Amino acid sequence: MSSPATTSFAPVAELLAAAVTRQVFPCATIEVGSRDQVHWRHACGRLTYDDDSPPAGLDTVFDLASLTKVLATTTLVMQLVDEGTIGLDDRIERWLRDWRGDDRSTVTVADLLEHAGGLTAHLPFFRDHLGRAEFQHAICALPLEYLPRSRSMYSDLGFILLAFVATDAARGVGVDTQFDQLVGRLDLGDLRYRPPAAWRRRTAPTQVDPWRGRLLCGEVHDENGWALGGVAGHTGLFGTAPAVGCFARALLETVDGAAHVAEPATLARFLQKSAVPSSSRALGWDMMRATSSCGHRLSSAAIGHTGFTGTSLWIDPRQDLYIVLLTNRVYPTPENQGILDVRPAVHDAVVDALLG
């Protein structure tokens, strides 16, 4: 790829500005980099569509939604695997006493990470349940949607359980505290569960939520995450593009042999493609395919994830490249699906810019 000093990302900025004009999202921040440097950062739009709304900046905080699955839950499980506390082949029934039944007895930690444990995608438990005990019992008692490992079905519910497992494996230390420790060790910056009130003025609002009866700003968008106190395995993280970029650089350095995010051999195992039929998953991460949100210019080694609120992170170890794109496309309603076209176009334009 060309030197960043000679690269123009103007076409990428124009794509994002046009998306703001079309009200695909009120604002966006993007960071592009490699394992040892940031190539480009950019912010556009305002936090809402109001003329007097503050402009977005590189310090704008977004609800990262399902990026939580890879940034927090997957990474924390990796660390616990390194410590020998959790085994990928551990059966879930070893960790969660509610997980009982012949149909699910063989389901493992790896199965839940690969979204292949038989669980359905999502259910509105928040309407009738509150807190870990109620959620754990309800999810563990669900009839399975399919035979474990016969297919892959993206599931929030499996990652909710993985956070419970990670908490118990850490002797009761919550995933929020474990993640805070990781952020401190890697010096990631503004990236955490339950953001402090001081962040609110620079936080991009998400949805006017009919369930809670208010515009959400600085509290988790996902209702199940809210019912779990804002700390969950599938959602809950808030952060800035530079903070997510710091994580991406640490992961690329780990791929290259530095034990930052986890032991390199452990990370290599987590990045192996699942053997589940028709799956595009690794452990926690999604992988490059023809319909991926990252477009068509990343390599087959690329890993990534998206978030419902309009966020994404894609990392390509083969091309030594990462792209963080954060938006609040669910403001004021999640009905707008324009980001489905914008995401791949932006990623393709980034690679085109780097290729000169």
Secondary structure as a PSIPRED ss2 file (coil, helix, strand):
# PSIPRED VFORMAT (PSIPRED V4.0)

   1 M C   1.000  0.000  0.000
   2 S C   1.000  0.000  0.000
   3 S C   1.000  0.000  0.000
   4 P H   0.000  1.000  0.000
   5 A H   0.000  1.000  0.000
   6 T H   0.000  1.000  0.000
   7 T C   1.000  0.000  0.000
   8 S C   1.000  0.000  0.000
   9 F C   1.000  0.000  0.000
  10 A H   0.000  1.000  0.000
  11 P H   0.000  1.000  0.000
  12 V H   0.000  1.000  0.000
  13 A H   0.000  1.000  0.000
  14 E H   0.000  1.000  0.000
  15 L H   0.000  1.000  0.000
  16 L H   0.000  1.000  0.000
  17 A H   0.000  1.000  0.000
  18 A H   0.000  1.000  0.000
  19 A H   0.000  1.000  0.000
  20 V H   0.000  1.000  0.000
  21 T H   0.000  1.000  0.000
  22 R C   1.000  0.000  0.000
  23 Q C   1.000  0.000  0.000
  24 V C   1.000  0.000  0.000
  25 F C   1.000  0.000  0.000
  26 P C   1.000  0.000  0.000
  27 C E   0.000  0.000  1.000
  28 A E   0.000  0.000  1.000
  29 T E   0.000  0.000  1.000
  30 I E   0.000  0.000  1.000
  31 E E   0.000  0.000  1.000
  32 V E   0.000  0.000  1.000
  33 G E   0.000  0.000  1.000
  34 S E   0.000  0.000  1.000
  35 R C   1.000  0.000  0.000
  36 D C   1.000  0.000  0.000
  37 Q E   0.000  0.000  1.000
  38 V E   0.000  0.000  1.000
  39 H E   0.000  0.000  1.000
  40 W E   0.000  0.000  1.000
  41 R E   0.000  0.000  1.000
  42 H E   0.000  0.000  1.000
  43 A E   0.000  0.000  1.000
  44 C E   0.000  0.000  1.000
  45 G E   0.000  0.000  1.000
  46 R E   0.000  0.000  1.000
  47 L C   1.000  0.000  0.000
  48 T C   1.000  0.000  0.000
  49 Y C   1.000  0.000  0.000
  50 D C   1.000  0.000  0.000
  51 D C   1.000  0.000  0.000
  52 D C   1.000  0.000  0.000
  53 S C   1.000  0.000  0.000
  54 P C   1.000  0.000  0.000
  55 P E   0.000  0.000  1.000
  56 A C   1.000  0.000  0.000
  57 G C   1.000  0.000  0.000
  58 L C   1.000  0.000  0.000
  59 D C   1.000  0.000  0.000
  60 T C   1.000  0.000  0.000
  61 V E   0.000  0.000  1.000
  62 F E   0.000  0.000  1.000
  63 D E   0.000  0.000  1.000
  64 L C   1.000  0.000  0.000
  65 A C   1.000  0.000  0.000
  66 S C   1.000  0.000  0.000
  67 L H   0.000  1.000  0.000
  68 T H   0.000  1.000  0.000
  69 K H   0.000  1.000  0.000
  70 V H   0.000  1.000  0.000
  71 L H   0.000  1.000  0.000
  72 A H   0.000  1.000  0.000
  73 T H   0.000  1.000  0.000
  74 T H   0.000  1.000  0.000
  75 T H   0.000  1.000  0.000
  76 L H   0.000  1.000  0.000
  77 V H   0.000  1.000  0.000
  78 M H   0.000  1.000  0.000
  79 Q H   0.000  1.000  0.000
  80 L H   0.000  1.000  0.000
  81 V H   0.000  1.000  0.000
  82 D H   0.000  1.000  0.000
  83 E H   0.000  1.000  0.000
  84 G C   1.000  0.000  0.000
  85 T C   1.000  0.000  0.000
  86 I C   1.000  0.000  0.000
  87 G C   1.000  0.000  0.000
  88 L C   1.000  0.000  0.000
  89 D C   1.000  0.000  0.000
  90 D C   1.000  0.000  0.000
  91 R E   0.000  0.000  1.000
  92 I H   0.000  1.000  0.000
  93 E H   0.000  1.000  0.000
  94 R H   0.000  1.000  0.000
  95 W H   0.000  1.000  0.000
  96 L C   1.000  0.000  0.000
  97 R C   1.000  0.000  0.000
  98 D C   1.000  0.000  0.000
  99 W C   1.000  0.000  0.000
 100 R C   1.000  0.000  0.000
 101 G C   1.000  0.000  0.000
 102 D C   1.000  0.000  0.000
 103 D C   1.000  0.000  0.000
 104 R C   1.000  0.000  0.000
 105 S C   1.000  0.000  0.000
 106 T C   1.000  0.000  0.000
 107 V C   1.000  0.000  0.000
 108 T E   0.000  0.000  1.000
 109 V H   0.000  1.000  0.000
 110 A H   0.000  1.000  0.000
 111 D H   0.000  1.000  0.000
 112 L H   0.000  1.000  0.000
 113 L H   0.000  1.000  0.000
 114 E C   1.000  0.000  0.000
 115 H C   1.000  0.000  0.000
 116 A C   1.000  0.000  0.000
 117 G C   1.000  0.000  0.000
 118 G C   1.000  0.000  0.000
 119 L C   1.000  0.000  0.000
 120 T C   1.000  0.000  0.000
 121 A C   1.000  0.000  0.000
 122 H C   1.000  0.000  0.000
 123 L C   1.000  0.000  0.000
 124 P C   1.000  0.000  0.000
 125 F H   0.000  1.000  0.000
 126 F H   0.000  1.000  0.000
 127 R H   0.000  1.000  0.000
 128 D C   1.000  0.000  0.000
 129 H C   1.000  0.000  0.000
 130 L C   1.000  0.000  0.000
 131 G H   0.000  1.000  0.000
 132 R H   0.000  1.000  0.000
 133 A H   0.000  1.000  0.000
 134 E H   0.000  1.000  0.000
 135 F H   0.000  1.000  0.000
 136 Q H   0.000  1.000  0.000
 137 H H   0.000  1.000  0.000
 138 A H   0.000  1.000  0.000
 139 I H   0.000  1.000  0.000
 140 C H   0.000  1.000  0.000
 141 A C   1.000  0.000  0.000
 142 L C   1.000  0.000  0.000
 143 P C   1.000  0.000  0.000
 144 L C   1.000  0.000  0.000
 145 E C   1.000  0.000  0.000
 146 Y C   1.000  0.000  0.000
 147 L C   1.000  0.000  0.000
 148 P C   1.000  0.000  0.000
 149 R C   1.000  0.000  0.000
 150 S C   1.000  0.000  0.000
 151 R C   1.000  0.000  0.000
 152 S C   1.000  0.000  0.000
 153 M C   1.000  0.000  0.000
 154 Y C   1.000  0.000  0.000
 155 S C   1.000  0.000  0.000
 156 D H   0.000  1.000  0.000
 157 L H   0.000  1.000  0.000
 158 G H   0.000  1.000  0.000
 159 F H   0.000  1.000  0.000
 160 I H   0.000  1.000  0.000
 161 L H   0.000  1.000  0.000
 162 L H   0.000  1.000  0.000
 163 A H   0.000  1.000  0.000
 164 F H   0.000  1.000  0.000
 165 V H   0.000  1.000  0.000
 166 A H   0.000  1.000  0.000
 167 T H   0.000  1.000  0.000
 168 D H   0.000  1.000  0.000
 169 A H   0.000  1.000  0.000
 170 A C   1.000  0.000  0.000
 171 R C   1.000  0.000  0.000
 172 G C   1.000  0.000  0.000
 173 V C   1.000  0.000  0.000
 174 G C   1.000  0.000  0.000
 175 V H   0.000  1.000  0.000
 176 D H   0.000  1.000  0.000
 177 T H   0.000  1.000  0.000
 178 Q H   0.000  1.000  0.000
 179 F H   0.000  1.000  0.000
 180 D H   0.000  1.000  0.000
 181 Q H   0.000  1.000  0.000
 182 L H   0.000  1.000  0.000
 183 V H   0.000  1.000  0.000
 184 G H   0.000  1.000  0.000
 185 R H   0.000  1.000  0.000
 186 L H   0.000  1.000  0.000
 187 D C   1.000  0.000  0.000
 188 L C   1.000  0.000  0.000
 189 G C   1.000  0.000  0.000
 190 D C   1.000  0.000  0.000
 191 L E   0.000  0.000  1.000
 192 R E   0.000  0.000  1.000
 193 Y E   0.000  0.000  1.000
 194 R C   1.000  0.000  0.000
 195 P C   1.000  0.000  0.000
 196 P C   1.000  0.000  0.000
 197 A H   0.000  1.000  0.000
 198 A H   0.000  1.000  0.000
 199 W H   0.000  1.000  0.000
 200 R H   0.000  1.000  0.000
 201 R H   0.000  1.000  0.000
 202 R H   0.000  1.000  0.000
 203 T E   0.000  0.000  1.000
 204 A C   1.000  0.000  0.000
 205 P C   1.000  0.000  0.000
 206 T C   1.000  0.000  0.000
 207 Q C   1.000  0.000  0.000
 208 V E   0.000  0.000  1.000
 209 D E   0.000  0.000  1.000
 210 P C   1.000  0.000  0.000
 211 W C   1.000  0.000  0.000
 212 R C   1.000  0.000  0.000
 213 G C   1.000  0.000  0.000
 214 R E   0.000  0.000  1.000
 215 L E   0.000  0.000  1.000
 216 L C   1.000  0.000  0.000
 217 C C   1.000  0.000  0.000
 218 G C   1.000  0.000  0.000
 219 E C   1.000  0.000  0.000
 220 V C   1.000  0.000  0.000
 221 H C   1.000  0.000  0.000
 222 D C   1.000  0.000  0.000
 223 E H   0.000  1.000  0.000
 224 N H   0.000  1.000  0.000
 225 G H   0.000  1.000  0.000
 226 W H   0.000  1.000  0.000
 227 A H   0.000  1.000  0.000
 228 L C   1.000  0.000  0.000
 229 G C   1.000  0.000  0.000
 230 G C   1.000  0.000  0.000
 231 V C   1.000  0.000  0.000
 232 A C   1.000  0.000  0.000
 233 G C   1.000  0.000  0.000
 234 H C   1.000  0.000  0.000
 235 T C   1.000  0.000  0.000
 236 G C   1.000  0.000  0.000
 237 L E   0.000  0.000  1.000
 238 F E   0.000  0.000  1.000
 239 G E   0.000  0.000  1.000
 240 T C   1.000  0.000  0.000
 241 A H   0.000  1.000  0.000
 242 P H   0.000  1.000  0.000
 243 A H   0.000  1.000  0.000
 244 V H   0.000  1.000  0.000
 245 G H   0.000  1.000  0.000
 246 C H   0.000  1.000  0.000
 247 F H   0.000  1.000  0.000
 248 A H   0.000  1.000  0.000
 249 R H   0.000  1.000  0.000
 250 A H   0.000  1.000  0.000
 251 L H   0.000  1.000  0.000
 252 L H   0.000  1.000  0.000
 253 E H   0.000  1.000  0.000
 254 T H   0.000  1.000  0.000
 255 V H   0.000  1.000  0.000
 256 D C   1.000  0.000  0.000
 257 G C   1.000  0.000  0.000
 258 A C   1.000  0.000  0.000
 259 A C   1.000  0.000  0.000
 260 H C   1.000  0.000  0.000
 261 V C   1.000  0.000  0.000
 262 A C   1.000  0.000  0.000
 263 E C   1.000  0.000  0.000
 264 P H   0.000  1.000  0.000
 265 A H   0.000  1.000  0.000
 266 T H   0.000  1.000  0.000
 267 L H   0.000  1.000  0.000
 268 A H   0.000  1.000  0.000
 269 R H   0.000  1.000  0.000
 270 F H   0.000  1.000  0.000
 271 L C   1.000  0.000  0.000
 272 Q C   1.000  0.000  0.000
 273 K C   1.000  0.000  0.000
 274 S C   1.000  0.000  0.000
 275 A C   1.000  0.000  0.000
 276 V C   1.000  0.000  0.000
 277 P C   1.000  0.000  0.000
 278 S C   1.000  0.000  0.000
 279 S C   1.000  0.000  0.000
 280 S C   1.000  0.000  0.000
 281 R E   0.000  0.000  1.000
 282 A C   1.000  0.000  0.000
 283 L C   1.000  0.000  0.000
 284 G C   1.000  0.000  0.000
 285 W C   1.000  0.000  0.000
 286 D E   0.000  0.000  1.000
 287 M E   0.000  0.000  1.000
 288 M C   1.000  0.000  0.000
 289 R C   1.000  0.000  0.000
 290 A C   1.000  0.000  0.000
 291 T C   1.000  0.000  0.000
 292 S C   1.000  0.000  0.000
 293 S C   1.000  0.000  0.000
 294 C C   1.000  0.000  0.000
 295 G C   1.000  0.000  0.000
 296 H C   1.000  0.000  0.000
 297 R C   1.000  0.000  0.000
 298 L C   1.000  0.000  0.000
 299 S C   1.000  0.000  0.000
 300 S C   1.000  0.000  0.000
 301 A C   1.000  0.000  0.000
 302 A C   1.000  0.000  0.000
 303 I E   0.000  0.000  1.000
 304 G E   0.000  0.000  1.000
 305 H E   0.000  0.000  1.000
 306 T E   0.000  0.000  1.000
 307 G E   0.000  0.000  1.000
 308 F C   1.000  0.000  0.000
 309 T C   1.000  0.000  0.000
 310 G C   1.000  0.000  0.000
 311 T E   0.000  0.000  1.000
 312 S E   0.000  0.000  1.000
 313 L E   0.000  0.000  1.000
 314 W E   0.000  0.000  1.000
 315 I E   0.000  0.000  1.000
 316 D E   0.000  0.000  1.000
 317 P C   1.000  0.000  0.000
 318 R C   1.000  0.000  0.000
 319 Q C   1.000  0.000  0.000
 320 D C   1.000  0.000  0.000
 321 L E   0.000  0.000  1.000
 322 Y E   0.000  0.000  1.000
 323 I E   0.000  0.000  1.000
 324 V E   0.000  0.000  1.000
 325 L E   0.000  0.000  1.000
 326 L E   0.000  0.000  1.000
 327 T E   0.000  0.000  1.000
 328 N C   1.000  0.000  0.000
 329 R C   1.000  0.000  0.000
 330 V C   1.000  0.000  0.000
 331 Y C   1.000  0.000  0.000
 332 P C   1.000  0.000  0.000
 333 T C   1.000  0.000  0.000
 334 P C   1.000  0.000  0.000
 335 E C   1.000  0.000  0.000
 336 N C   1.000  0.000  0.000
 337 Q C   1.000  0.000  0.000
 338 G C   1.000  0.000  0.000
 339 I H   0.000  1.000  0.000
 340 L H   0.000  1.000  0.000
 341 D H   0.000  1.000  0.000
 342 V H   0.000  1.000  0.000
 343 R H   0.000  1.000  0.000
 344 P H   0.000  1.000  0.000
 345 A H   0.000  1.000  0.000
 346 V H   0.000  1.000  0.000
 347 H H   0.000  1.000  0.000
 348 D H   0.000  1.000  0.000
 349 A H   0.000  1.000  0.000
 350 V H   0.000  1.000  0.000
 351 V H   0.000  1.000  0.000
 352 D H   0.000  1.000  0.000
 353 A H   0.000  1.000  0.000
 354 L H   0.000  1.000  0.000
 355 L H   0.000  1.000  0.000
 356 G C   1.000  0.000  0.000
